[in-house]
Amino acid sequence: MKQLLRFGPLVALAAWLGMPGGVPPHAGSPPPPLVMAACALPDVKGDAQCGHLEVFEDRLRGSGRTITIQVARLPAESASRRPDPVFVLVGGPGQGAISSAADYARLLAPLRRYRDLVFVNQRGTGSSHPLPCDLYGDSLPGQLGDFMPLAIVARCRDALAAHASLSLYSTPLAMDDLDDVRAALGYDQINLESASYGTRAALVYLRAHGPHVRSVVLRSVSPTFVRQPLHFAEDAQAALDSAFIACERDSDCHGSFPNFRLEFATVLSRLDEHPAGVFGDSVPGVLRPRAMLARGPFAEKIRLMLYAPEVTQYLPYIIHRAAAGDFAPFVDVATGMTAAIAHQVSVGMYLTVTCAEDVAQITAADLAALPAGTFLGDYRVRQQRAACGIWPRAVLPAGYAAPVQSSVPALIISSAIDPVTPPRWGDTVRATLSRSRHVVLLAAPHAPANSCVQQMVVQFIESADAGAIDASCAANLRRPPFAHSLE
C-alpha cells in the first residue's frame, strides 16, 4: 500500500479588519543578511544551499520575539543563470516547502538548468518555528476518530502558546517573510510555482508584492474568498459521483462491482445506525487493535481518498468489502493516509490560517444553505468550527477576501475531478488576472504534477506567456483502471 500514499503534493486548505499589510520587520532599513551555505537535501541531486533569516514574529509591531525562517536553494546548473528564480509555494496549509524539494527538483528539472529553485519553509512549518500538533497518535481509535478532537486541540493550543503567539502565523505575514527572503537573496523579480494552499499564498504575495513577480503558476487554486471547508461536501460528492459513473461505464469495474452506488449507500446507512467495530493490522501473537468507526470520520476519509485517482481506483473494492462487513481494506488505506498527512502538516499553522481566513467567514446562513444529500454532510464544517472556536484568531488586512487583480502572466491548472479545488475556482480567479489562462485536466489528482503539467509549467515559466503553451495533453489524461484488491 505504500505506493498509494505519496501525498506530498496532495495534501492538500472574522470580519476583514483594517490592518495594513506588507510592513517589513525593519521599516526603512536594508533587509537583514541571509547567508547561504552548502548543504545536502534528501534525494536531491546536485548542489544545494541552505540558510535562515530572522524576522519578527509580530511584523506589525516590529519588536519582540524573532523567529527563524529556513531557506533552501538549488542553484542553476548552467553558468548562464537567469536573474528570475522559481520560488515554490506548497500546500496544506502546513507543509514545509523544503521537505518537498526532491519532488520539485524532478518536476522543474528543465527549469533548473538556467534558474535557481528556492524553497522557503513558511512560518509555523518545517523548521521555521514549527507549530506541530499530534491529533491522532499511533492508536487505531485516534487514527479513525474525529477530524478535530477538541480536547487534543485545546491541549495543543496551550502547549504551543508557551513559545508562539498563534495569531501571528497567517498567510499575509508569511508572504511578507517571503519577500524579505527574496530581497535578502538579491532577486528583483521571481516566478511563483504554487499548488493547493500554496496558490492562496501566491495570490496574497502577488497582491502585496506584485512588482516583484514575473509569472505565477496556480495548480488547484484556493482563492482568498473561498471559505473552506464550506464547499467540501458539495465538491467531494461531485468527485464521488464521477467515480460512480466511471465505474459504471467500465465493463470490468461494473462487472466486478455492479452495486457500487448501492453498497456505498448501504455502508452509510449502517454507520448512521451505529458505529462499526473495525480492526487494525494483525501481528503474530498480538491481539489485533480495535476501534469504533463512526459515519463522520468514515466520510472524511473517503473524501481524502478522492484526492487522487491512483487511490480512488480502489474505492469500488473498498466499499464492496465494507458492505460485506469487512472494513480491513478501508482501514489499511485510511490509516496510511492519516499517518502520511500527520507527518507532513503542521496542525497549529493549519488552524491559524484556516480559522481566520476561512472558518471565521462562515455564517449560520451559509450552514443552512448547505446542499442536502451529500455523503459528507456538515461533518467537516462542524468539526472545524468547533476547533476554531477555541483557537486564537489572526487579524487580516482589510479586503483580504477580495479577488486578486493583476496583469502578471498567470497559468491556472485545475482537475475536473478535484474534490477540494474544483475548476470553478480557477475560472473565477482567471477573471481578475488579465493575462491568465486556465487549463482543465480531465482526470488528474488534486495539485497535479504529471508529465503533462511539467510540460506546460516549463513552457510557461520560460516564456511568461500562458497563451503560447501547448496544452493539448490536458485532454488525453485518463483514470487508472479500477482495482480488484489492494495488492
N, C-alpha and C positions, 0 to 999 in steps of 0.2 A: 504493500500500500504506500510505501514512502514516495514512490514516483508520482502519486496522485496529489501530494501535499506540498508542492512548491508554490507557496502563496506569497512569495516576496512581492511581486507586483500586484497582487490582488487585494491583498489585503491592504480593500482595502478597501471621512465621514464624521430679552430686556428691551426696552426702548433703546433706540440708537441715540446715544448721548453725545453731547457736543465737545468731545475732547479732540484736539488736533493730533494728527499722526505725523510720522516722518521726522520726529525730533531725534537728532543724533545724541549719543551719550556725552559728547564734549562739544556743545554748540559753539561754532565759531573757531574751532581748533582743528588741526590736521587729524586724520584718522589715526588711531593707535597702531603701533607696529604689529605686523604679523610675520613671524619668521617661519619659513618652511624648511624642513629638513628631510632627508631621505628616510623612507620607511618602507615596510613591507605590508601590503594589504592581502588578505586571504584570497587565494585563487586568482589574483590579478597578475598578469604577466607584464614585464617591462618596468620602467622606473615609476616610482610613486613618491610623493612628498606629503608630509603631514605637519600640521601646526595648530595653533589655537589663538583665539582672540578674546581678550577680556572686555566685557560690556557690562553696563549697569543692568541689574535685574529690573529696576524701576527706571526705564529710559526717560519717562516724562519728568521725573524729579531730578534725574541726573546726579544722584548721590546714593550712598548706602551700599548695600551688598553688590558685589560684582559676581558674574558667572562666566564660565569658560565655554566658548563656542568652538567646537572641534571642526577642523577643516582638513580635507584631503584633496590632492590634485594629482591627476595623471597627465604629465606634460606631453605636449605634442611630440610625435615621433620624428617629424621632419624638422630640419633646421629652418625651413621656410614657414615658421609658425604664423598663423593668422592672429590678429590682435583681439578677436572676439571669441572667447571661450564658450563652452557649453556648461551652464550651471544646471544640476539635476535636482529636481524637487519631487520627493516621493510621497507615498500615501499614508493611510491610517485613518485619521490623524494619529501620529505617534511613532511612525517608523523613523529610524535613523538612516540618513542617506548613505553614510559611509559603509554600512553593512551591505548595501546593495551595489557597491562599486563593481564587483565582478560581473553581475548581470548587465549593468550598463556599459561596462567595457566591451562586452560582446555586442550588445545592441547598437552601440555607437562606434564600433570599431573603425568603420570607414572615415568617420569624422576625426578620430583621434590622430590620424596621420598629420593633420595640419592645425588642429585646435586642441587646447587644453580641455580636459574634463574636470570639473570642480564639484566636490561633494561637501555640503555643509550640514552637519547634524543640527537641526533646528533646536532652539532652546527647549529643554524638557525631554529630549530624545537622545538615544545613543549614549554618548559620553559627554553631552552638553548639559550639565546639571540635570541629569535624568530624573523623571518622576515615575518610577516603576511602582506597580501595584499588582500583586498576585491575587486575582479574584477567584481563581478556580482550584489552585493547588494540583496535587497529583492524584487525588482521590476520584473515583468514578462519580460519586454523588456531586462533587464540586464541578467536574467537567460537564455533567449532564444537567446541572441545576440552572437557576435563573441567570439571565444575561448580566444583570447588575444586582448581585446580592447586597442588600442595603447595609447590613451590619458590617460587612467587609469593606464596602466603600467608605463608611464612616471611619473605620479604623485606619484605612489607607490615608484618608484626608488628614487625620490627626498626626499620623507618623510623618507624612511629607511636609506638613505645615511647620514642623520643627526646623526645617532648613530651607524652605522655599515659600515665597508669597505666591500662592497658587493662582491668584487672579492675574498674574503678570506673565502668563505663558500663551498669550493669544497670537493669532496669525499676524495682525499688523505689527506688533512688536518684533516678532520673529523676522519679518521681512525687512524691517529697519536694521536688524542684526545682519541680515544677508547683504544689505547694501554697504554696511561697514566692511564686510569681508571683501566685497568687490573692490571698494576703494583702496583697502589696505593691500590687495594683491596688484594694484596698479592697472586695472582694466577700466576702460571708459565705457564700452558697450559690451553686453553679454547676450547670449542666446539662452532662453529658458526651455528646458525639456522637462515636462511635468506629467504626472499621472495621478488619477483619482483625487484625493485631498490635495495633492501637490498642485493640481490645476487651480484650486482656490487660492493657494499661496501665491502661485504665479500671477493670477489676476490682481491680487492685492498688491503685489510688488509692482505690477505694470501700472496700476493707478497711482501709487505713491512715487515711483521712481522711473516712470516711462521713458524719459530721455536716455536712460542707460540701457534700454532693451532694443536689440537689433531685430530679434524674431522670437516667437513663442510657440511652442508645441503644447497642445492641451489634449491629452488622451483620457477619455472617460471623464468629461468635465463636471465639476461640482461647483457651481457658481455661488457667489456670496448670498444670493437671495433664496437659495433652496434650503428649506427648514428641515434638514434631516433629523430624525428618521420619519417625518410625517408621511412621505410618499413611499416608504419601503414596502408596505403591504400591497399597494396597487402595482408597483413595478415588479415585485417578486412574483405576484400572481400572473402577470403577463409573461414573465420568463418561464414559469412553470407550465402555463398553457401552451407555450411554444414547444416545450419538451413533449407534452402530451401529443400535440399534433405531429411532431416529427416522428414519434414512435408509431403512431397510427398509420403514417404514410410509408413507414419502413416495414417491408414484408417480414423481415427476420425478427425485428423487435415486436411487431404486432402479433406475429405467430407465437412468440415465446411469452409475451406479456399482454394478452388481448384485453385485460381488465385493468390496465394501469390507472386510469382515472378513477374507476370504481374502487379499486383497492386502496388508493390514496384516501379517498373519502371515508372508507371503512376504518382505516387506521386513525384518522382524525376523530371520527365518531366514538371509537372505543376510548381514546385518550380523553375525550370530553367527559365520558362517564367516570373514568378513574385512571390514575397513572398506571403505567405498565412497569412491572418489575423486570429489569434488564441486567445482564451480566457483562463483566469485562472479560479480558483475555484470560484463558486458563493457564495456570502454571503447575507443572507436575508436583504433586504433593501439597499444593496450597489451594485452599478453598477460593473459588472464583469470587471477586468482589461484586457486590450487588448494589444497584441504585434504583430509585423510583423515577421514571421518566414521565413528566407532565406534558400537556399539549404545547404550552408556550415555548419551553426550551426545544422541544422536538421541531416545531415550526421554524424557529430561528436557525437551527442547524440546517434544515432543509433549504432555507433562504441562502445560507452561505454556500451550500453545495451547488447552487445555481450560478455562482460567480464564474465558473469555468466549465466549458463543455467537456473538458477532459475529466471532470468529476461528475457532471450531470449525466454522462453516459452510463453511470452505474445506478442512477435513480430507479429505473423500472425494476431492476433486480432487488435493490434495497427495499423498495416498497412492497414488492411481491413477497419477500421473506417476512417483512414486518406484518403484513396482513395474515400470514400463516402463523404468527405468534413468535417468530424468530427475529429479534432485533439485533443480533450479533453483527451483521454487515453494517447496519446503521451506526452502531456503537463504534465499530472499527474506524469508519470514516469520520464520524463526528468528533471523537476524542483526538484523532490525529490532527484535525483542523484546529480544534481548541488549543492544543499544545503549540502548534505552529504559530497561531496568531498571538497567543500569550507571550511567546518568546520574542516576537518582533515588535509588539506595540507597547509604548509607554502609556499606561492607562491614565495616569494623572494628567499628562498633557492632553490626551484624548478628551477627558472630561472638561478640562478648562476650555478647550476650543469649542467643543460641541455644545456645552451648556450655555455659553454666552452667544455664540454665533448662530446657533440653530434652535436648540430646545427652548430658549427664552422667548423666541418669537412665535411659538406655537400657542394658539389661543383655545379657549373652550369651544368656540365656534368651529375652529379647524378640526378638533376632535369629533365634534358632532357630524361633520361633513365627510368623515372617512367612509370610503365605499364599503358596503356590506358584502359579505360572501367571500372575502379573501381568506386564504389559509392562515396567514399571519395575524389578521385582525389588528387590534390595537395593542397587542402584547409588547412589541418593541418600544412603542411610544410611551406606554405606561412605565416600563422599566427605566427608560432614560429620564423621563420627567421626575420620577421619584429620586433617582440618584442626583440629578441636578438640583433638586430641592435642598440638598444638604452640602452642595459644593460651592466654594467661593466663586463669585461672578466677576468676570473680566469686564472692564469698561472699553467700549469700542468707539472708533472715530465716528463722527456724525456722517450719516449717509452710507454707512458701511455696506448695507444690503443692496444699495442701488446697483444696477448693471454697470459694468466697467466699460467705458468708452475709450477707444484708442484707434489710431491709424497704424500702429505697429503691425507688420505682417504676422499673421497667425494661421496655424494649421490645427484644426479641431478634428479629432478622430473618435468615433463612437462605435459601439457594437449594437446591432439591432436586438440582441437578446440579453443585454445587460440588465440585471435585476436591481441595480442601485443608481446608476447614472445613465439613464436612457437617452436616446438620440434627441429627444425634445429639448433637453437642456443645452445640447450643442447648437441646435437651431436658434434658441433664444440668445445665447452668447454671441453667436455669429452676427446677429442683427445689430449689435453695437460695436463690433470690431470691423471697421470699414474695409480693411484689406485682409479679410479672412476667408477661409474655405473650410467647409465641413464635409468630411468623408465618413460614410457609414459602412462598416463591415457587416456582412450578412450573418456570419456565425463565428464570433470571436469572444474571448473572455473579457471580463472587466479589465481595464487597463491593458489592452492587447499589446503584445511585444513580439509578434512573429516576423517572419522574413518580409511579408508584405508591408508591415508597419515600418520595419527598418528601412526598406527602400524609400518609402515616402518621407520619413523623417530626415534621412540623409540628404535626399534631393532638396527638400525644403530648406534645411539649415544652410546648405551650400549656396542656394540661390536667393533665399529670403523672399521667395515668390511662390505662394501657395498655388496660384493658377498654373504654374509651369510644371508641376509634378505629375507623374504618371500614376494615377490611382486605379488603373484597370484591374489590378489584382484584388481589389476590395470585393468584387462580385464573385470571385472564384473560391472563396473560403467555404468549407463545409464542416458540419459537425463530425466528430469522430463517430464510428459505429457504436451503437448501444451494446453494452456488455452483458454477459450471462453469468458472471461471477466476479469476485474481486481479484482473481488471480491475474 
